[in-house]
Amino acid sequence: MKKRKRNKTGILVAIIYSIIMYFILSNYDQRINYANGSTHYVLLPLGVLIIIILFDFFIKKDIFDRENDK
């Protein structure tokens, strides 16, 4: 079975998204008192999953993979 190549651009965008969302959510968590404050941290893995699916299946443009440019 052939291994599918991962889109490196999608992985990089997902890592940047994770870092930015962590800081945004940690700042809002200090200011807003929720009864269940940790439930909005579902946005981190859900956003990463959506970004990777978008780049792997729909966008398919990888700026780090020079083989596909030829």
HTML snippet that shows the backbone in 3Dmol.js (N, CA, C, O; Angstrom):
<script src="https://3Dmol.org/build/3Dmol-min.js"></script>
<div id="view" style="width:600px;height:400px;position:relative"></div>
<script>
const pdb = `
ATOM      1  N   MET A   1       0.838  -1.163   0.000  1.00  0.00           N
ATOM      2  CA  MET A   1       0.000   0.000   0.000  1.00  0.00           C
ATOM      3  C   MET A   1       0.895   1.243   0.000  1.00  0.00           C
ATOM      4  O   MET A   1       1.851   1.324   0.772  1.00  0.00           O
ATOM      5  N   LYS A   2       0.583   2.201  -0.862  1.00  0.00           N
ATOM      6  CA  LYS A   2       1.378   3.412  -0.991  1.00  0.00           C
ATOM      7  C   LYS A   2       0.996   4.417   0.089  1.00  0.00           C
ATOM      8  O   LYS A   2      -0.185   4.658   0.338  1.00  0.00           O
ATOM      9  N   LYS A   3       2.004   4.997   0.725  1.00  0.00           N
ATOM     10  CA  LYS A   3       1.765   5.973   1.773  1.00  0.00           C
ATOM     11  C   LYS A   3       1.468   7.337   1.136  1.00  0.00           C
ATOM     12  O   LYS A   3       2.187   7.794   0.248  1.00  0.00           O
ATOM     13  N   ARG A   4       0.418   7.959   1.601  1.00  0.00           N
ATOM     14  CA  ARG A   4       0.013   9.257   1.071  1.00  0.00           C
ATOM     15  C   ARG A   4       0.904  10.349   1.642  1.00  0.00           C
ATOM     16  O   ARG A   4       1.210  10.344   2.835  1.00  0.00           O
ATOM     17  N   LYS A   5       1.324  11.293   0.791  1.00  0.00           N
ATOM     18  CA  LYS A   5       2.177  12.390   1.246  1.00  0.00           C
ATOM     19  C   LYS A   5       1.331  13.418   1.985  1.00  0.00           C
ATOM     20  O   LYS A   5       0.228  13.753   1.553  1.00  0.00           O
ATOM     21  N   ARG A   6       1.850  13.912   3.095  1.00  0.00           N
ATOM     22  CA  ARG A   6       1.165  14.932   3.873  1.00  0.00           C
ATOM     23  C   ARG A   6       1.508  16.317   3.313  1.00  0.00           C
ATOM     24  O   ARG A   6       2.609  16.539   2.810  1.00  0.00           O
ATOM     25  N   ASN A   7       0.577  17.214   3.407  1.00  0.00           N
ATOM     26  CA  ASN A   7       0.772  18.574   2.960  1.00  0.00           C
ATOM     27  C   ASN A   7       1.479  19.359   4.057  1.00  0.00           C
ATOM     28  O   ASN A   7       0.897  19.621   5.110  1.00  0.00           O
ATOM     29  N   LYS A   8       2.726  19.734   3.815  1.00  0.00           N
ATOM     30  CA  LYS A   8       3.533  20.416   4.833  1.00  0.00           C
ATOM     31  C   LYS A   8       3.022  21.822   5.118  1.00  0.00           C
ATOM     32  O   LYS A   8       3.168  22.313   6.238  1.00  0.00           O
ATOM     33  N   THR A   9       2.433  22.472   4.135  1.00  0.00           N
ATOM     34  CA  THR A   9       1.866  23.800   4.349  1.00  0.00           C
ATOM     35  C   THR A   9       0.691  23.728   5.315  1.00  0.00           C
ATOM     36  O   THR A   9       0.552  24.591   6.182  1.00  0.00           O
ATOM     37  N   GLY A  10      -0.148  22.722   5.179  1.00  0.00           N
ATOM     38  CA  GLY A  10      -1.277  22.556   6.092  1.00  0.00           C
ATOM     39  C   GLY A  10      -0.832  22.287   7.513  1.00  0.00           C
ATOM     40  O   GLY A  10      -1.442  22.777   8.463  1.00  0.00           O
ATOM     41  N   ILE A  11       0.229  21.509   7.663  1.00  0.00           N
ATOM     42  CA  ILE A  11       0.746  21.227   9.004  1.00  0.00           C
ATOM     43  C   ILE A  11       1.305  22.498   9.637  1.00  0.00           C
ATOM     44  O   ILE A  11       1.081  22.748  10.821  1.00  0.00           O
ATOM     45  N   LEU A  12       2.036  23.309   8.852  1.00  0.00           N
ATOM     46  CA  LEU A  12       2.585  24.554   9.367  1.00  0.00           C
ATOM     47  C   LEU A  12       1.476  25.534   9.761  1.00  0.00           C
ATOM     48  O   LEU A  12       1.557  26.173  10.810  1.00  0.00           O
ATOM     49  N   VAL A  13       0.451  25.652   8.928  1.00  0.00           N
ATOM     50  CA  VAL A  13      -0.676  26.538   9.238  1.00  0.00           C
ATOM     51  C   VAL A  13      -1.413  26.045  10.489  1.00  0.00           C
ATOM     52  O   VAL A  13      -1.860  26.862  11.295  1.00  0.00           O
ATOM     53  N   ALA A  14      -1.546  24.743  10.663  1.00  0.00           N
ATOM     54  CA  ALA A  14      -2.201  24.195  11.841  1.00  0.00           C
ATOM     55  C   ALA A  14      -1.402  24.468  13.114  1.00  0.00           C
ATOM     56  O   ALA A  14      -1.988  24.732  14.163  1.00  0.00           O
ATOM     57  N   ILE A  15      -0.086  24.407  13.035  1.00  0.00           N
ATOM     58  CA  ILE A  15       0.750  24.711  14.200  1.00  0.00           C
ATOM     59  C   ILE A  15       0.639  26.184  14.570  1.00  0.00           C
ATOM     60  O   ILE A  15       0.518  26.524  15.747  1.00  0.00           O
ATOM     61  N   ILE A  16       0.682  27.058  13.568  1.00  0.00           N
ATOM     62  CA  ILE A  16       0.531  28.491  13.832  1.00  0.00           C
ATOM     63  C   ILE A  16      -0.844  28.787  14.417  1.00  0.00           C
ATOM     64  O   ILE A  16      -0.960  29.580  15.352  1.00  0.00           O
ATOM     65  N   TYR A  17      -1.889  28.158  13.878  1.00  0.00           N
ATOM     66  CA  TYR A  17      -3.243  28.305  14.412  1.00  0.00           C
ATOM     67  C   TYR A  17      -3.311  27.871  15.874  1.00  0.00           C
ATOM     68  O   TYR A  17      -3.944  28.539  16.693  1.00  0.00           O
ATOM     69  N   SER A  18      -2.669  26.770  16.199  1.00  0.00           N
ATOM     70  CA  SER A  18      -2.691  26.270  17.576  1.00  0.00           C
ATOM     71  C   SER A  18      -2.047  27.255  18.544  1.00  0.00           C
ATOM     72  O   SER A  18      -2.575  27.500  19.629  1.00  0.00           O
ATOM     73  N   ILE A  19      -0.923  27.809  18.157  1.00  0.00           N
ATOM     74  CA  ILE A  19      -0.227  28.757  19.028  1.00  0.00           C
ATOM     75  C   ILE A  19      -1.057  30.027  19.227  1.00  0.00           C
ATOM     76  O   ILE A  19      -1.203  30.504  20.353  1.00  0.00           O
ATOM     77  N   ILE A  20      -1.591  30.563  18.154  1.00  0.00           N
ATOM     78  CA  ILE A  20      -2.384  31.788  18.251  1.00  0.00           C
ATOM     79  C   ILE A  20      -3.661  31.563  19.046  1.00  0.00           C
ATOM     80  O   ILE A  20      -4.013  32.380  19.897  1.00  0.00           O
ATOM     81  N   MET A  21      -4.366  30.450  18.774  1.00  0.00           N
ATOM     82  CA  MET A  21      -5.615  30.175  19.504  1.00  0.00           C
ATOM     83  C   MET A  21      -5.356  29.898  20.974  1.00  0.00           C
ATOM     84  O   MET A  21      -6.193  30.234  21.812  1.00  0.00           O
ATOM     85  N   TYR A  22      -4.229  29.299  21.313  1.00  0.00           N
ATOM     86  CA  TYR A  22      -3.906  29.063  22.710  1.00  0.00           C
ATOM     87  C   TYR A  22      -3.787  30.384  23.464  1.00  0.00           C
ATOM     88  O   TYR A  22      -4.329  30.532  24.560  1.00  0.00           O
ATOM     89  N   PHE A  23      -3.073  31.347  22.870  1.00  0.00           N
ATOM     90  CA  PHE A  23      -2.915  32.637  23.535  1.00  0.00           C
ATOM     91  C   PHE A  23      -4.228  33.414  23.597  1.00  0.00           C
ATOM     92  O   PHE A  23      -4.511  34.068  24.601  1.00  0.00           O
ATOM     93  N   ILE A  24      -5.026  33.349  22.544  1.00  0.00           N
ATOM     94  CA  ILE A  24      -6.322  34.036  22.559  1.00  0.00           C
ATOM     95  C   ILE A  24      -7.232  33.424  23.617  1.00  0.00           C
ATOM     96  O   ILE A  24      -7.854  34.144  24.398  1.00  0.00           O
ATOM     97  N   LEU A  25      -7.309  32.103  23.641  1.00  0.00           N
ATOM     98  CA  LEU A  25      -8.201  31.451  24.616  1.00  0.00           C
ATOM     99  C   LEU A  25      -7.702  31.609  26.043  1.00  0.00           C
ATOM    100  O   LEU A  25      -8.514  31.720  26.962  1.00  0.00           O
ATOM    101  N   SER A  26      -6.408  31.624  26.254  1.00  0.00           N
ATOM    102  CA  SER A  26      -5.901  31.799  27.620  1.00  0.00           C
ATOM    103  C   SER A  26      -6.153  33.219  28.112  1.00  0.00           C
ATOM    104  O   SER A  26      -6.391  33.416  29.304  1.00  0.00           O
ATOM    105  N   ASN A  27      -6.107  34.217  27.224  1.00  0.00           N
ATOM    106  CA  ASN A  27      -6.419  35.590  27.627  1.00  0.00           C
ATOM    107  C   ASN A  27      -7.899  35.746  27.952  1.00  0.00           C
ATOM    108  O   ASN A  27      -8.243  36.380  28.950  1.00  0.00           O
ATOM    109  N   TYR A  28      -8.781  35.181  27.133  1.00  0.00           N
ATOM    110  CA  TYR A  28     -10.210  35.282  27.402  1.00  0.00           C
ATOM    111  C   TYR A  28     -10.630  34.453  28.597  1.00  0.00           C
ATOM    112  O   TYR A  28     -11.611  34.781  29.264  1.00  0.00           O
ATOM    113  N   ASP A  29      -9.905  33.386  28.875  1.00  0.00           N
ATOM    114  CA  ASP A  29     -10.234  32.544  30.014  1.00  0.00           C
ATOM    115  C   ASP A  29     -10.008  33.292  31.327  1.00  0.00           C
ATOM    116  O   ASP A  29     -10.695  33.028  32.314  1.00  0.00           O
ATOM    117  N   GLN A  30      -9.064  34.209  31.348  1.00  0.00           N
ATOM    118  CA  GLN A  30      -8.809  34.990  32.552  1.00  0.00           C
ATOM    119  C   GLN A  30      -9.875  36.049  32.771  1.00  0.00           C
ATOM    120  O   GLN A  30     -10.168  36.404  33.913  1.00  0.00           O
ATOM    121  N   ARG A  31     -10.456  36.557  31.697  1.00  0.00           N
ATOM    122  CA  ARG A  31     -11.423  37.643  31.804  1.00  0.00           C
ATOM    123  C   ARG A  31     -12.867  37.174  31.944  1.00  0.00           C
ATOM    124  O   ARG A  31     -13.682  37.855  32.567  1.00  0.00           O
ATOM    125  N   ILE A  32     -13.188  36.032  31.378  1.00  0.00           N
ATOM    126  CA  ILE A  32     -14.562  35.541  31.365  1.00  0.00           C
ATOM    127  C   ILE A  32     -14.662  34.354  32.304  1.00  0.00           C
ATOM    128  O   ILE A  32     -13.861  33.423  32.217  1.00  0.00           O
ATOM    129  N   ASN A  33     -15.623  34.379  33.188  1.00  0.00           N
ATOM    130  CA  ASN A  33     -15.836  33.258  34.104  1.00  0.00           C
ATOM    131  C   ASN A  33     -16.975  32.388  33.588  1.00  0.00           C
ATOM    132  O   ASN A  33     -18.147  32.747  33.704  1.00  0.00           O
ATOM    133  N   TYR A  34     -16.625  31.263  33.028  1.00  0.00           N
ATOM    134  CA  TYR A  34     -17.615  30.290  32.591  1.00  0.00           C
ATOM    135  C   TYR A  34     -17.833  29.276  33.706  1.00  0.00           C
ATOM    136  O   TYR A  34     -16.968  29.070  34.558  1.00  0.00           O
ATOM    137  N   ALA A  35     -19.000  28.649  33.684  1.00  0.00           N
ATOM    138  CA  ALA A  35     -19.216  27.549  34.609  1.00  0.00           C
ATOM    139  C   ALA A  35     -18.318  26.379  34.222  1.00  0.00           C
ATOM    140  O   ALA A  35     -17.734  25.721  35.083  1.00  0.00           O
ATOM    141  N   ASN A  36     -18.214  26.129  32.929  1.00  0.00           N
ATOM    142  CA  ASN A  36     -17.315  25.117  32.383  1.00  0.00           C
ATOM    143  C   ASN A  36     -16.312  25.834  31.484  1.00  0.00           C
ATOM    144  O   ASN A  36     -16.485  25.840  30.265  1.00  0.00           O
ATOM    145  N   GLY A  37     -15.295  26.423  32.039  1.00  0.00           N
ATOM    146  CA  GLY A  37     -14.356  27.247  31.288  1.00  0.00           C
ATOM    147  C   GLY A  37     -13.511  26.479  30.307  1.00  0.00           C
ATOM    148  O   GLY A  37     -13.040  27.056  29.327  1.00  0.00           O
ATOM    149  N   SER A  38     -13.299  25.197  30.532  1.00  0.00           N
ATOM    150  CA  SER A  38     -12.401  24.443  29.662  1.00  0.00           C
ATOM    151  C   SER A  38     -13.100  23.872  28.435  1.00  0.00           C
ATOM    152  O   SER A  38     -12.438  23.270  27.589  1.00  0.00           O
ATOM    153  N   THR A  39     -14.395  24.036  28.310  1.00  0.00           N
ATOM    154  CA  THR A  39     -15.087  23.454  27.150  1.00  0.00           C
ATOM    155  C   THR A  39     -14.768  24.182  25.856  1.00  0.00           C
ATOM    156  O   THR A  39     -14.881  23.588  24.784  1.00  0.00           O
ATOM    157  N   HIS A  40     -14.374  25.446  25.917  1.00  0.00           N
ATOM    158  CA  HIS A  40     -14.067  26.153  24.677  1.00  0.00           C
ATOM    159  C   HIS A  40     -12.685  25.777  24.136  1.00  0.00           C
ATOM    160  O   HIS A  40     -12.311  26.239  23.058  1.00  0.00           O
ATOM    161  N   TYR A  41     -11.930  24.966  24.846  1.00  0.00           N
ATOM    162  CA  TYR A  41     -10.649  24.480  24.328  1.00  0.00           C
ATOM    163  C   TYR A  41     -10.832  23.367  23.300  1.00  0.00           C
ATOM    164  O   TYR A  41      -9.845  22.832  22.795  1.00  0.00           O
ATOM    165  N   VAL A  42     -12.050  23.015  22.986  1.00  0.00           N
ATOM    166  CA  VAL A  42     -12.323  22.068  21.902  1.00  0.00           C
ATOM    167  C   VAL A  42     -11.984  22.713  20.567  1.00  0.00           C
ATOM    168  O   VAL A  42     -11.774  22.017  19.573  1.00  0.00           O
ATOM    169  N   LEU A  43     -11.929  24.045  20.540  1.00  0.00           N
ATOM    170  CA  LEU A  43     -11.599  24.748  19.302  1.00  0.00           C
ATOM    171  C   LEU A  43     -10.202  24.425  18.804  1.00  0.00           C
ATOM    172  O   LEU A  43      -9.970  24.443  17.596  1.00  0.00           O
ATOM    173  N   LEU A  44      -9.271  24.133  19.689  1.00  0.00           N
ATOM    174  CA  LEU A  44      -7.897  23.837  19.260  1.00  0.00           C
ATOM    175  C   LEU A  44      -7.807  22.584  18.395  1.00  0.00           C
ATOM    176  O   LEU A  44      -7.385  22.691  17.243  1.00  0.00           O
ATOM    177  N   PRO A  45      -8.179  21.405  18.884  1.00  0.00           N
ATOM    178  CA  PRO A  45      -8.044  20.220  18.011  1.00  0.00           C
ATOM    179  C   PRO A  45      -9.022  20.218  16.843  1.00  0.00           C
ATOM    180  O   PRO A  45      -8.708  19.686  15.778  1.00  0.00           O
ATOM    181  N   LEU A  46     -10.195  20.800  17.025  1.00  0.00           N
ATOM    182  CA  LEU A  46     -11.171  20.851  15.939  1.00  0.00           C
ATOM    183  C   LEU A  46     -10.664  21.734  14.805  1.00  0.00           C
ATOM    184  O   LEU A  46     -10.811  21.384  13.634  1.00  0.00           O
ATOM    185  N   GLY A  47     -10.073  22.867  15.141  1.00  0.00           N
ATOM    186  CA  GLY A  47      -9.520  23.758  14.120  1.00  0.00           C
ATOM    187  C   GLY A  47      -8.351  23.140  13.387  1.00  0.00           C
ATOM    188  O   GLY A  47      -8.226  23.289  12.171  1.00  0.00           O
ATOM    189  N   VAL A  48      -7.485  22.441  14.124  1.00  0.00           N
ATOM    190  CA  VAL A  48      -6.340  21.768  13.502  1.00  0.00           C
ATOM    191  C   VAL A  48      -6.823  20.701  12.525  1.00  0.00           C
ATOM    192  O   VAL A  48      -6.289  20.580  11.423  1.00  0.00           O
ATOM    193  N   LEU A  49      -7.812  19.944  12.916  1.00  0.00           N
ATOM    194  CA  LEU A  49      -8.361  18.897  12.045  1.00  0.00           C
ATOM    195  C   LEU A  49      -8.961  19.504  10.773  1.00  0.00           C
ATOM    196  O   LEU A  49      -8.743  18.984   9.679  1.00  0.00           O
ATOM    197  N   ILE A  50      -9.702  20.580  10.907  1.00  0.00           N
ATOM    198  CA  ILE A  50     -10.310  21.224   9.737  1.00  0.00           C
ATOM    199  C   ILE A  50      -9.236  21.788   8.805  1.00  0.00           C
ATOM    200  O   ILE A  50      -9.353  21.656   7.587  1.00  0.00           O
ATOM    201  N   ILE A  51      -8.194  22.412   9.356  1.00  0.00           N
ATOM    202  CA  ILE A  51      -7.125  22.975   8.531  1.00  0.00           C
ATOM    203  C   ILE A  51      -6.395  21.872   7.764  1.00  0.00           C
ATOM    204  O   ILE A  51      -6.126  22.024   6.573  1.00  0.00           O
ATOM    205  N   ILE A  52      -6.077  20.779   8.426  1.00  0.00           N
ATOM    206  CA  ILE A  52      -5.347  19.693   7.757  1.00  0.00           C
ATOM    207  C   ILE A  52      -6.213  19.040   6.675  1.00  0.00           C
ATOM    208  O   ILE A  52      -5.704  18.703   5.606  1.00  0.00           O
ATOM    209  N   ILE A  53      -7.495  18.861   6.932  1.00  0.00           N
ATOM    210  CA  ILE A  53      -8.396  18.301   5.919  1.00  0.00           C
ATOM    211  C   ILE A  53      -8.501  19.243   4.725  1.00  0.00           C
ATOM    212  O   ILE A  53      -8.483  18.792   3.580  1.00  0.00           O
ATOM    213  N   LEU A  54      -8.612  20.549   4.980  1.00  0.00           N
ATOM    214  CA  LEU A  54      -8.690  21.511   3.880  1.00  0.00           C
ATOM    215  C   LEU A  54      -7.445  21.476   3.001  1.00  0.00           C
ATOM    216  O   LEU A  54      -7.554  21.455   1.775  1.00  0.00           O
ATOM    217  N   PHE A  55      -6.268  21.470   3.613  1.00  0.00           N
ATOM    218  CA  PHE A  55      -5.040  21.493   2.828  1.00  0.00           C
ATOM    219  C   PHE A  55      -4.744  20.148   2.173  1.00  0.00           C
ATOM    220  O   PHE A  55      -4.147  20.122   1.096  1.00  0.00           O
ATOM    221  N   ASP A  56      -5.139  19.034   2.779  1.00  0.00           N
ATOM    222  CA  ASP A  56      -4.848  17.724   2.183  1.00  0.00           C
ATOM    223  C   ASP A  56      -5.786  17.380   1.031  1.00  0.00           C
ATOM    224  O   ASP A  56      -5.352  16.796   0.038  1.00  0.00           O
ATOM    225  N   PHE A  57      -7.058  17.731   1.148  1.00  0.00           N
ATOM    226  CA  PHE A  57      -8.027  17.254   0.169  1.00  0.00           C
ATOM    227  C   PHE A  57      -8.567  18.331  -0.769  1.00  0.00           C
ATOM    228  O   PHE A  57      -8.958  18.014  -1.892  1.00  0.00           O
ATOM    229  N   PHE A  58      -8.600  19.599  -0.342  1.00  0.00           N
ATOM    230  CA  PHE A  58      -9.242  20.612  -1.170  1.00  0.00           C
ATOM    231  C   PHE A  58      -8.252  21.597  -1.789  1.00  0.00           C
ATOM    232  O   PHE A  58      -8.317  21.849  -2.992  1.00  0.00           O
ATOM    233  N   ILE A  59      -7.349  22.153  -1.007  1.00  0.00           N
ATOM    234  CA  ILE A  59      -6.444  23.169  -1.531  1.00  0.00           C
ATOM    235  C   ILE A  59      -5.309  22.518  -2.320  1.00  0.00           C
ATOM    236  O   ILE A  59      -5.012  22.943  -3.436  1.00  0.00           O
ATOM    237  N   LYS A  60      -4.686  21.514  -1.765  1.00  0.00           N
ATOM    238  CA  LYS A  60      -3.654  20.688  -2.397  1.00  0.00           C
ATOM    239  C   LYS A  60      -2.436  21.464  -2.896  1.00  0.00           C
ATOM    240  O   LYS A  60      -1.608  20.884  -3.599  1.00  0.00           O
ATOM    241  N   LYS A  61      -2.292  22.727  -2.572  1.00  0.00           N
ATOM    242  CA  LYS A  61      -1.108  23.502  -2.944  1.00  0.00           C
ATOM    243  C   LYS A  61      -0.147  23.455  -1.774  1.00  0.00           C
ATOM    244  O   LYS A  61      -0.467  23.893  -0.669  1.00  0.00           O
ATOM    245  N   ASP A  62       1.041  22.914  -2.032  1.00  0.00           N
ATOM    246  CA  ASP A  62       2.056  22.790  -0.991  1.00  0.00           C
ATOM    247  C   ASP A  62       3.253  23.636  -1.390  1.00  0.00           C
ATOM    248  O   ASP A  62       3.923  23.334  -2.378  1.00  0.00           O
ATOM    249  N   ILE A  63       3.529  24.691  -0.635  1.00  0.00           N
ATOM    250  CA  ILE A  63       4.628  25.583  -1.011  1.00  0.00           C
ATOM    251  C   ILE A  63       5.986  24.980  -0.671  1.00  0.00           C
ATOM    252  O   ILE A  63       7.001  25.485  -1.149  1.00  0.00           O
ATOM    253  N   PHE A  64       6.047  23.927   0.132  1.00  0.00           N
ATOM    254  CA  PHE A  64       7.303  23.305   0.502  1.00  0.00           C
ATOM    255  C   PHE A  64       7.672  22.119  -0.383  1.00  0.00           C
ATOM    256  O   PHE A  64       8.812  21.657  -0.348  1.00  0.00           O
ATOM    257  N   ASP A  65       6.730  21.623  -1.172  1.00  0.00           N
ATOM    258  CA  ASP A  65       6.977  20.462  -2.013  1.00  0.00           C
ATOM    259  C   ASP A  65       7.241  20.937  -3.435  1.00  0.00           C
ATOM    260  O   ASP A  65       6.312  21.308  -4.152  1.00  0.00           O
ATOM    261  N   ARG A  66       8.500  20.927  -3.840  1.00  0.00           N
ATOM    262  CA  ARG A  66       8.888  21.436  -5.160  1.00  0.00           C
ATOM    263  C   ARG A  66       8.703  20.400  -6.270  1.00  0.00           C
ATOM    264  O   ARG A  66       8.816  20.747  -7.446  1.00  0.00           O
ATOM    265  N   GLU A  67       8.423  19.136  -5.930  1.00  0.00           N
ATOM    266  CA  GLU A  67       8.219  18.107  -6.962  1.00  0.00           C
ATOM    267  C   GLU A  67       6.954  18.359  -7.760  1.00  0.00           C
ATOM    268  O   GLU A  67       6.920  18.098  -8.963  1.00  0.00           O
ATOM    269  N   ASN A  68       5.905  18.868  -7.105  1.00  0.00           N
ATOM    270  CA  ASN A  68       4.635  19.063  -7.775  1.00  0.00           C
ATOM    271  C   ASN A  68       4.603  20.316  -8.645  1.00  0.00           C
ATOM    272  O   ASN A  68       3.662  20.497  -9.417  1.00  0.00           O
ATOM    273  N   ASP A  69       5.613  21.190  -8.537  1.00  0.00           N
ATOM    274  CA  ASP A  69       5.623  22.418  -9.330  1.00  0.00           C
ATOM    275  C   ASP A  69       6.015  22.161 -10.789  1.00  0.00           C
ATOM    276  O   ASP A  69       5.702  22.976 -11.657  1.00  0.00           O
ATOM    277  N   LYS A  70       6.686  21.059 -11.070  1.00  0.00           N
ATOM    278  CA  LYS A  70       7.171  20.789 -12.428  1.00  0.00           C
ATOM    279  C   LYS A  70       6.094  20.220 -13.305  1.00  0.00           C
ATOM    280  O   LYS A  70       6.338  19.937 -14.478  1.00  0.00           O
TER     281      LYS A  70
END
`;
const viewer = $3Dmol.createViewer("view");
viewer.addModel(pdb, "pdb");
viewer.setStyle({}, {cartoon: {color: "spectrum"}});
viewer.zoomTo();
viewer.render();
</script>
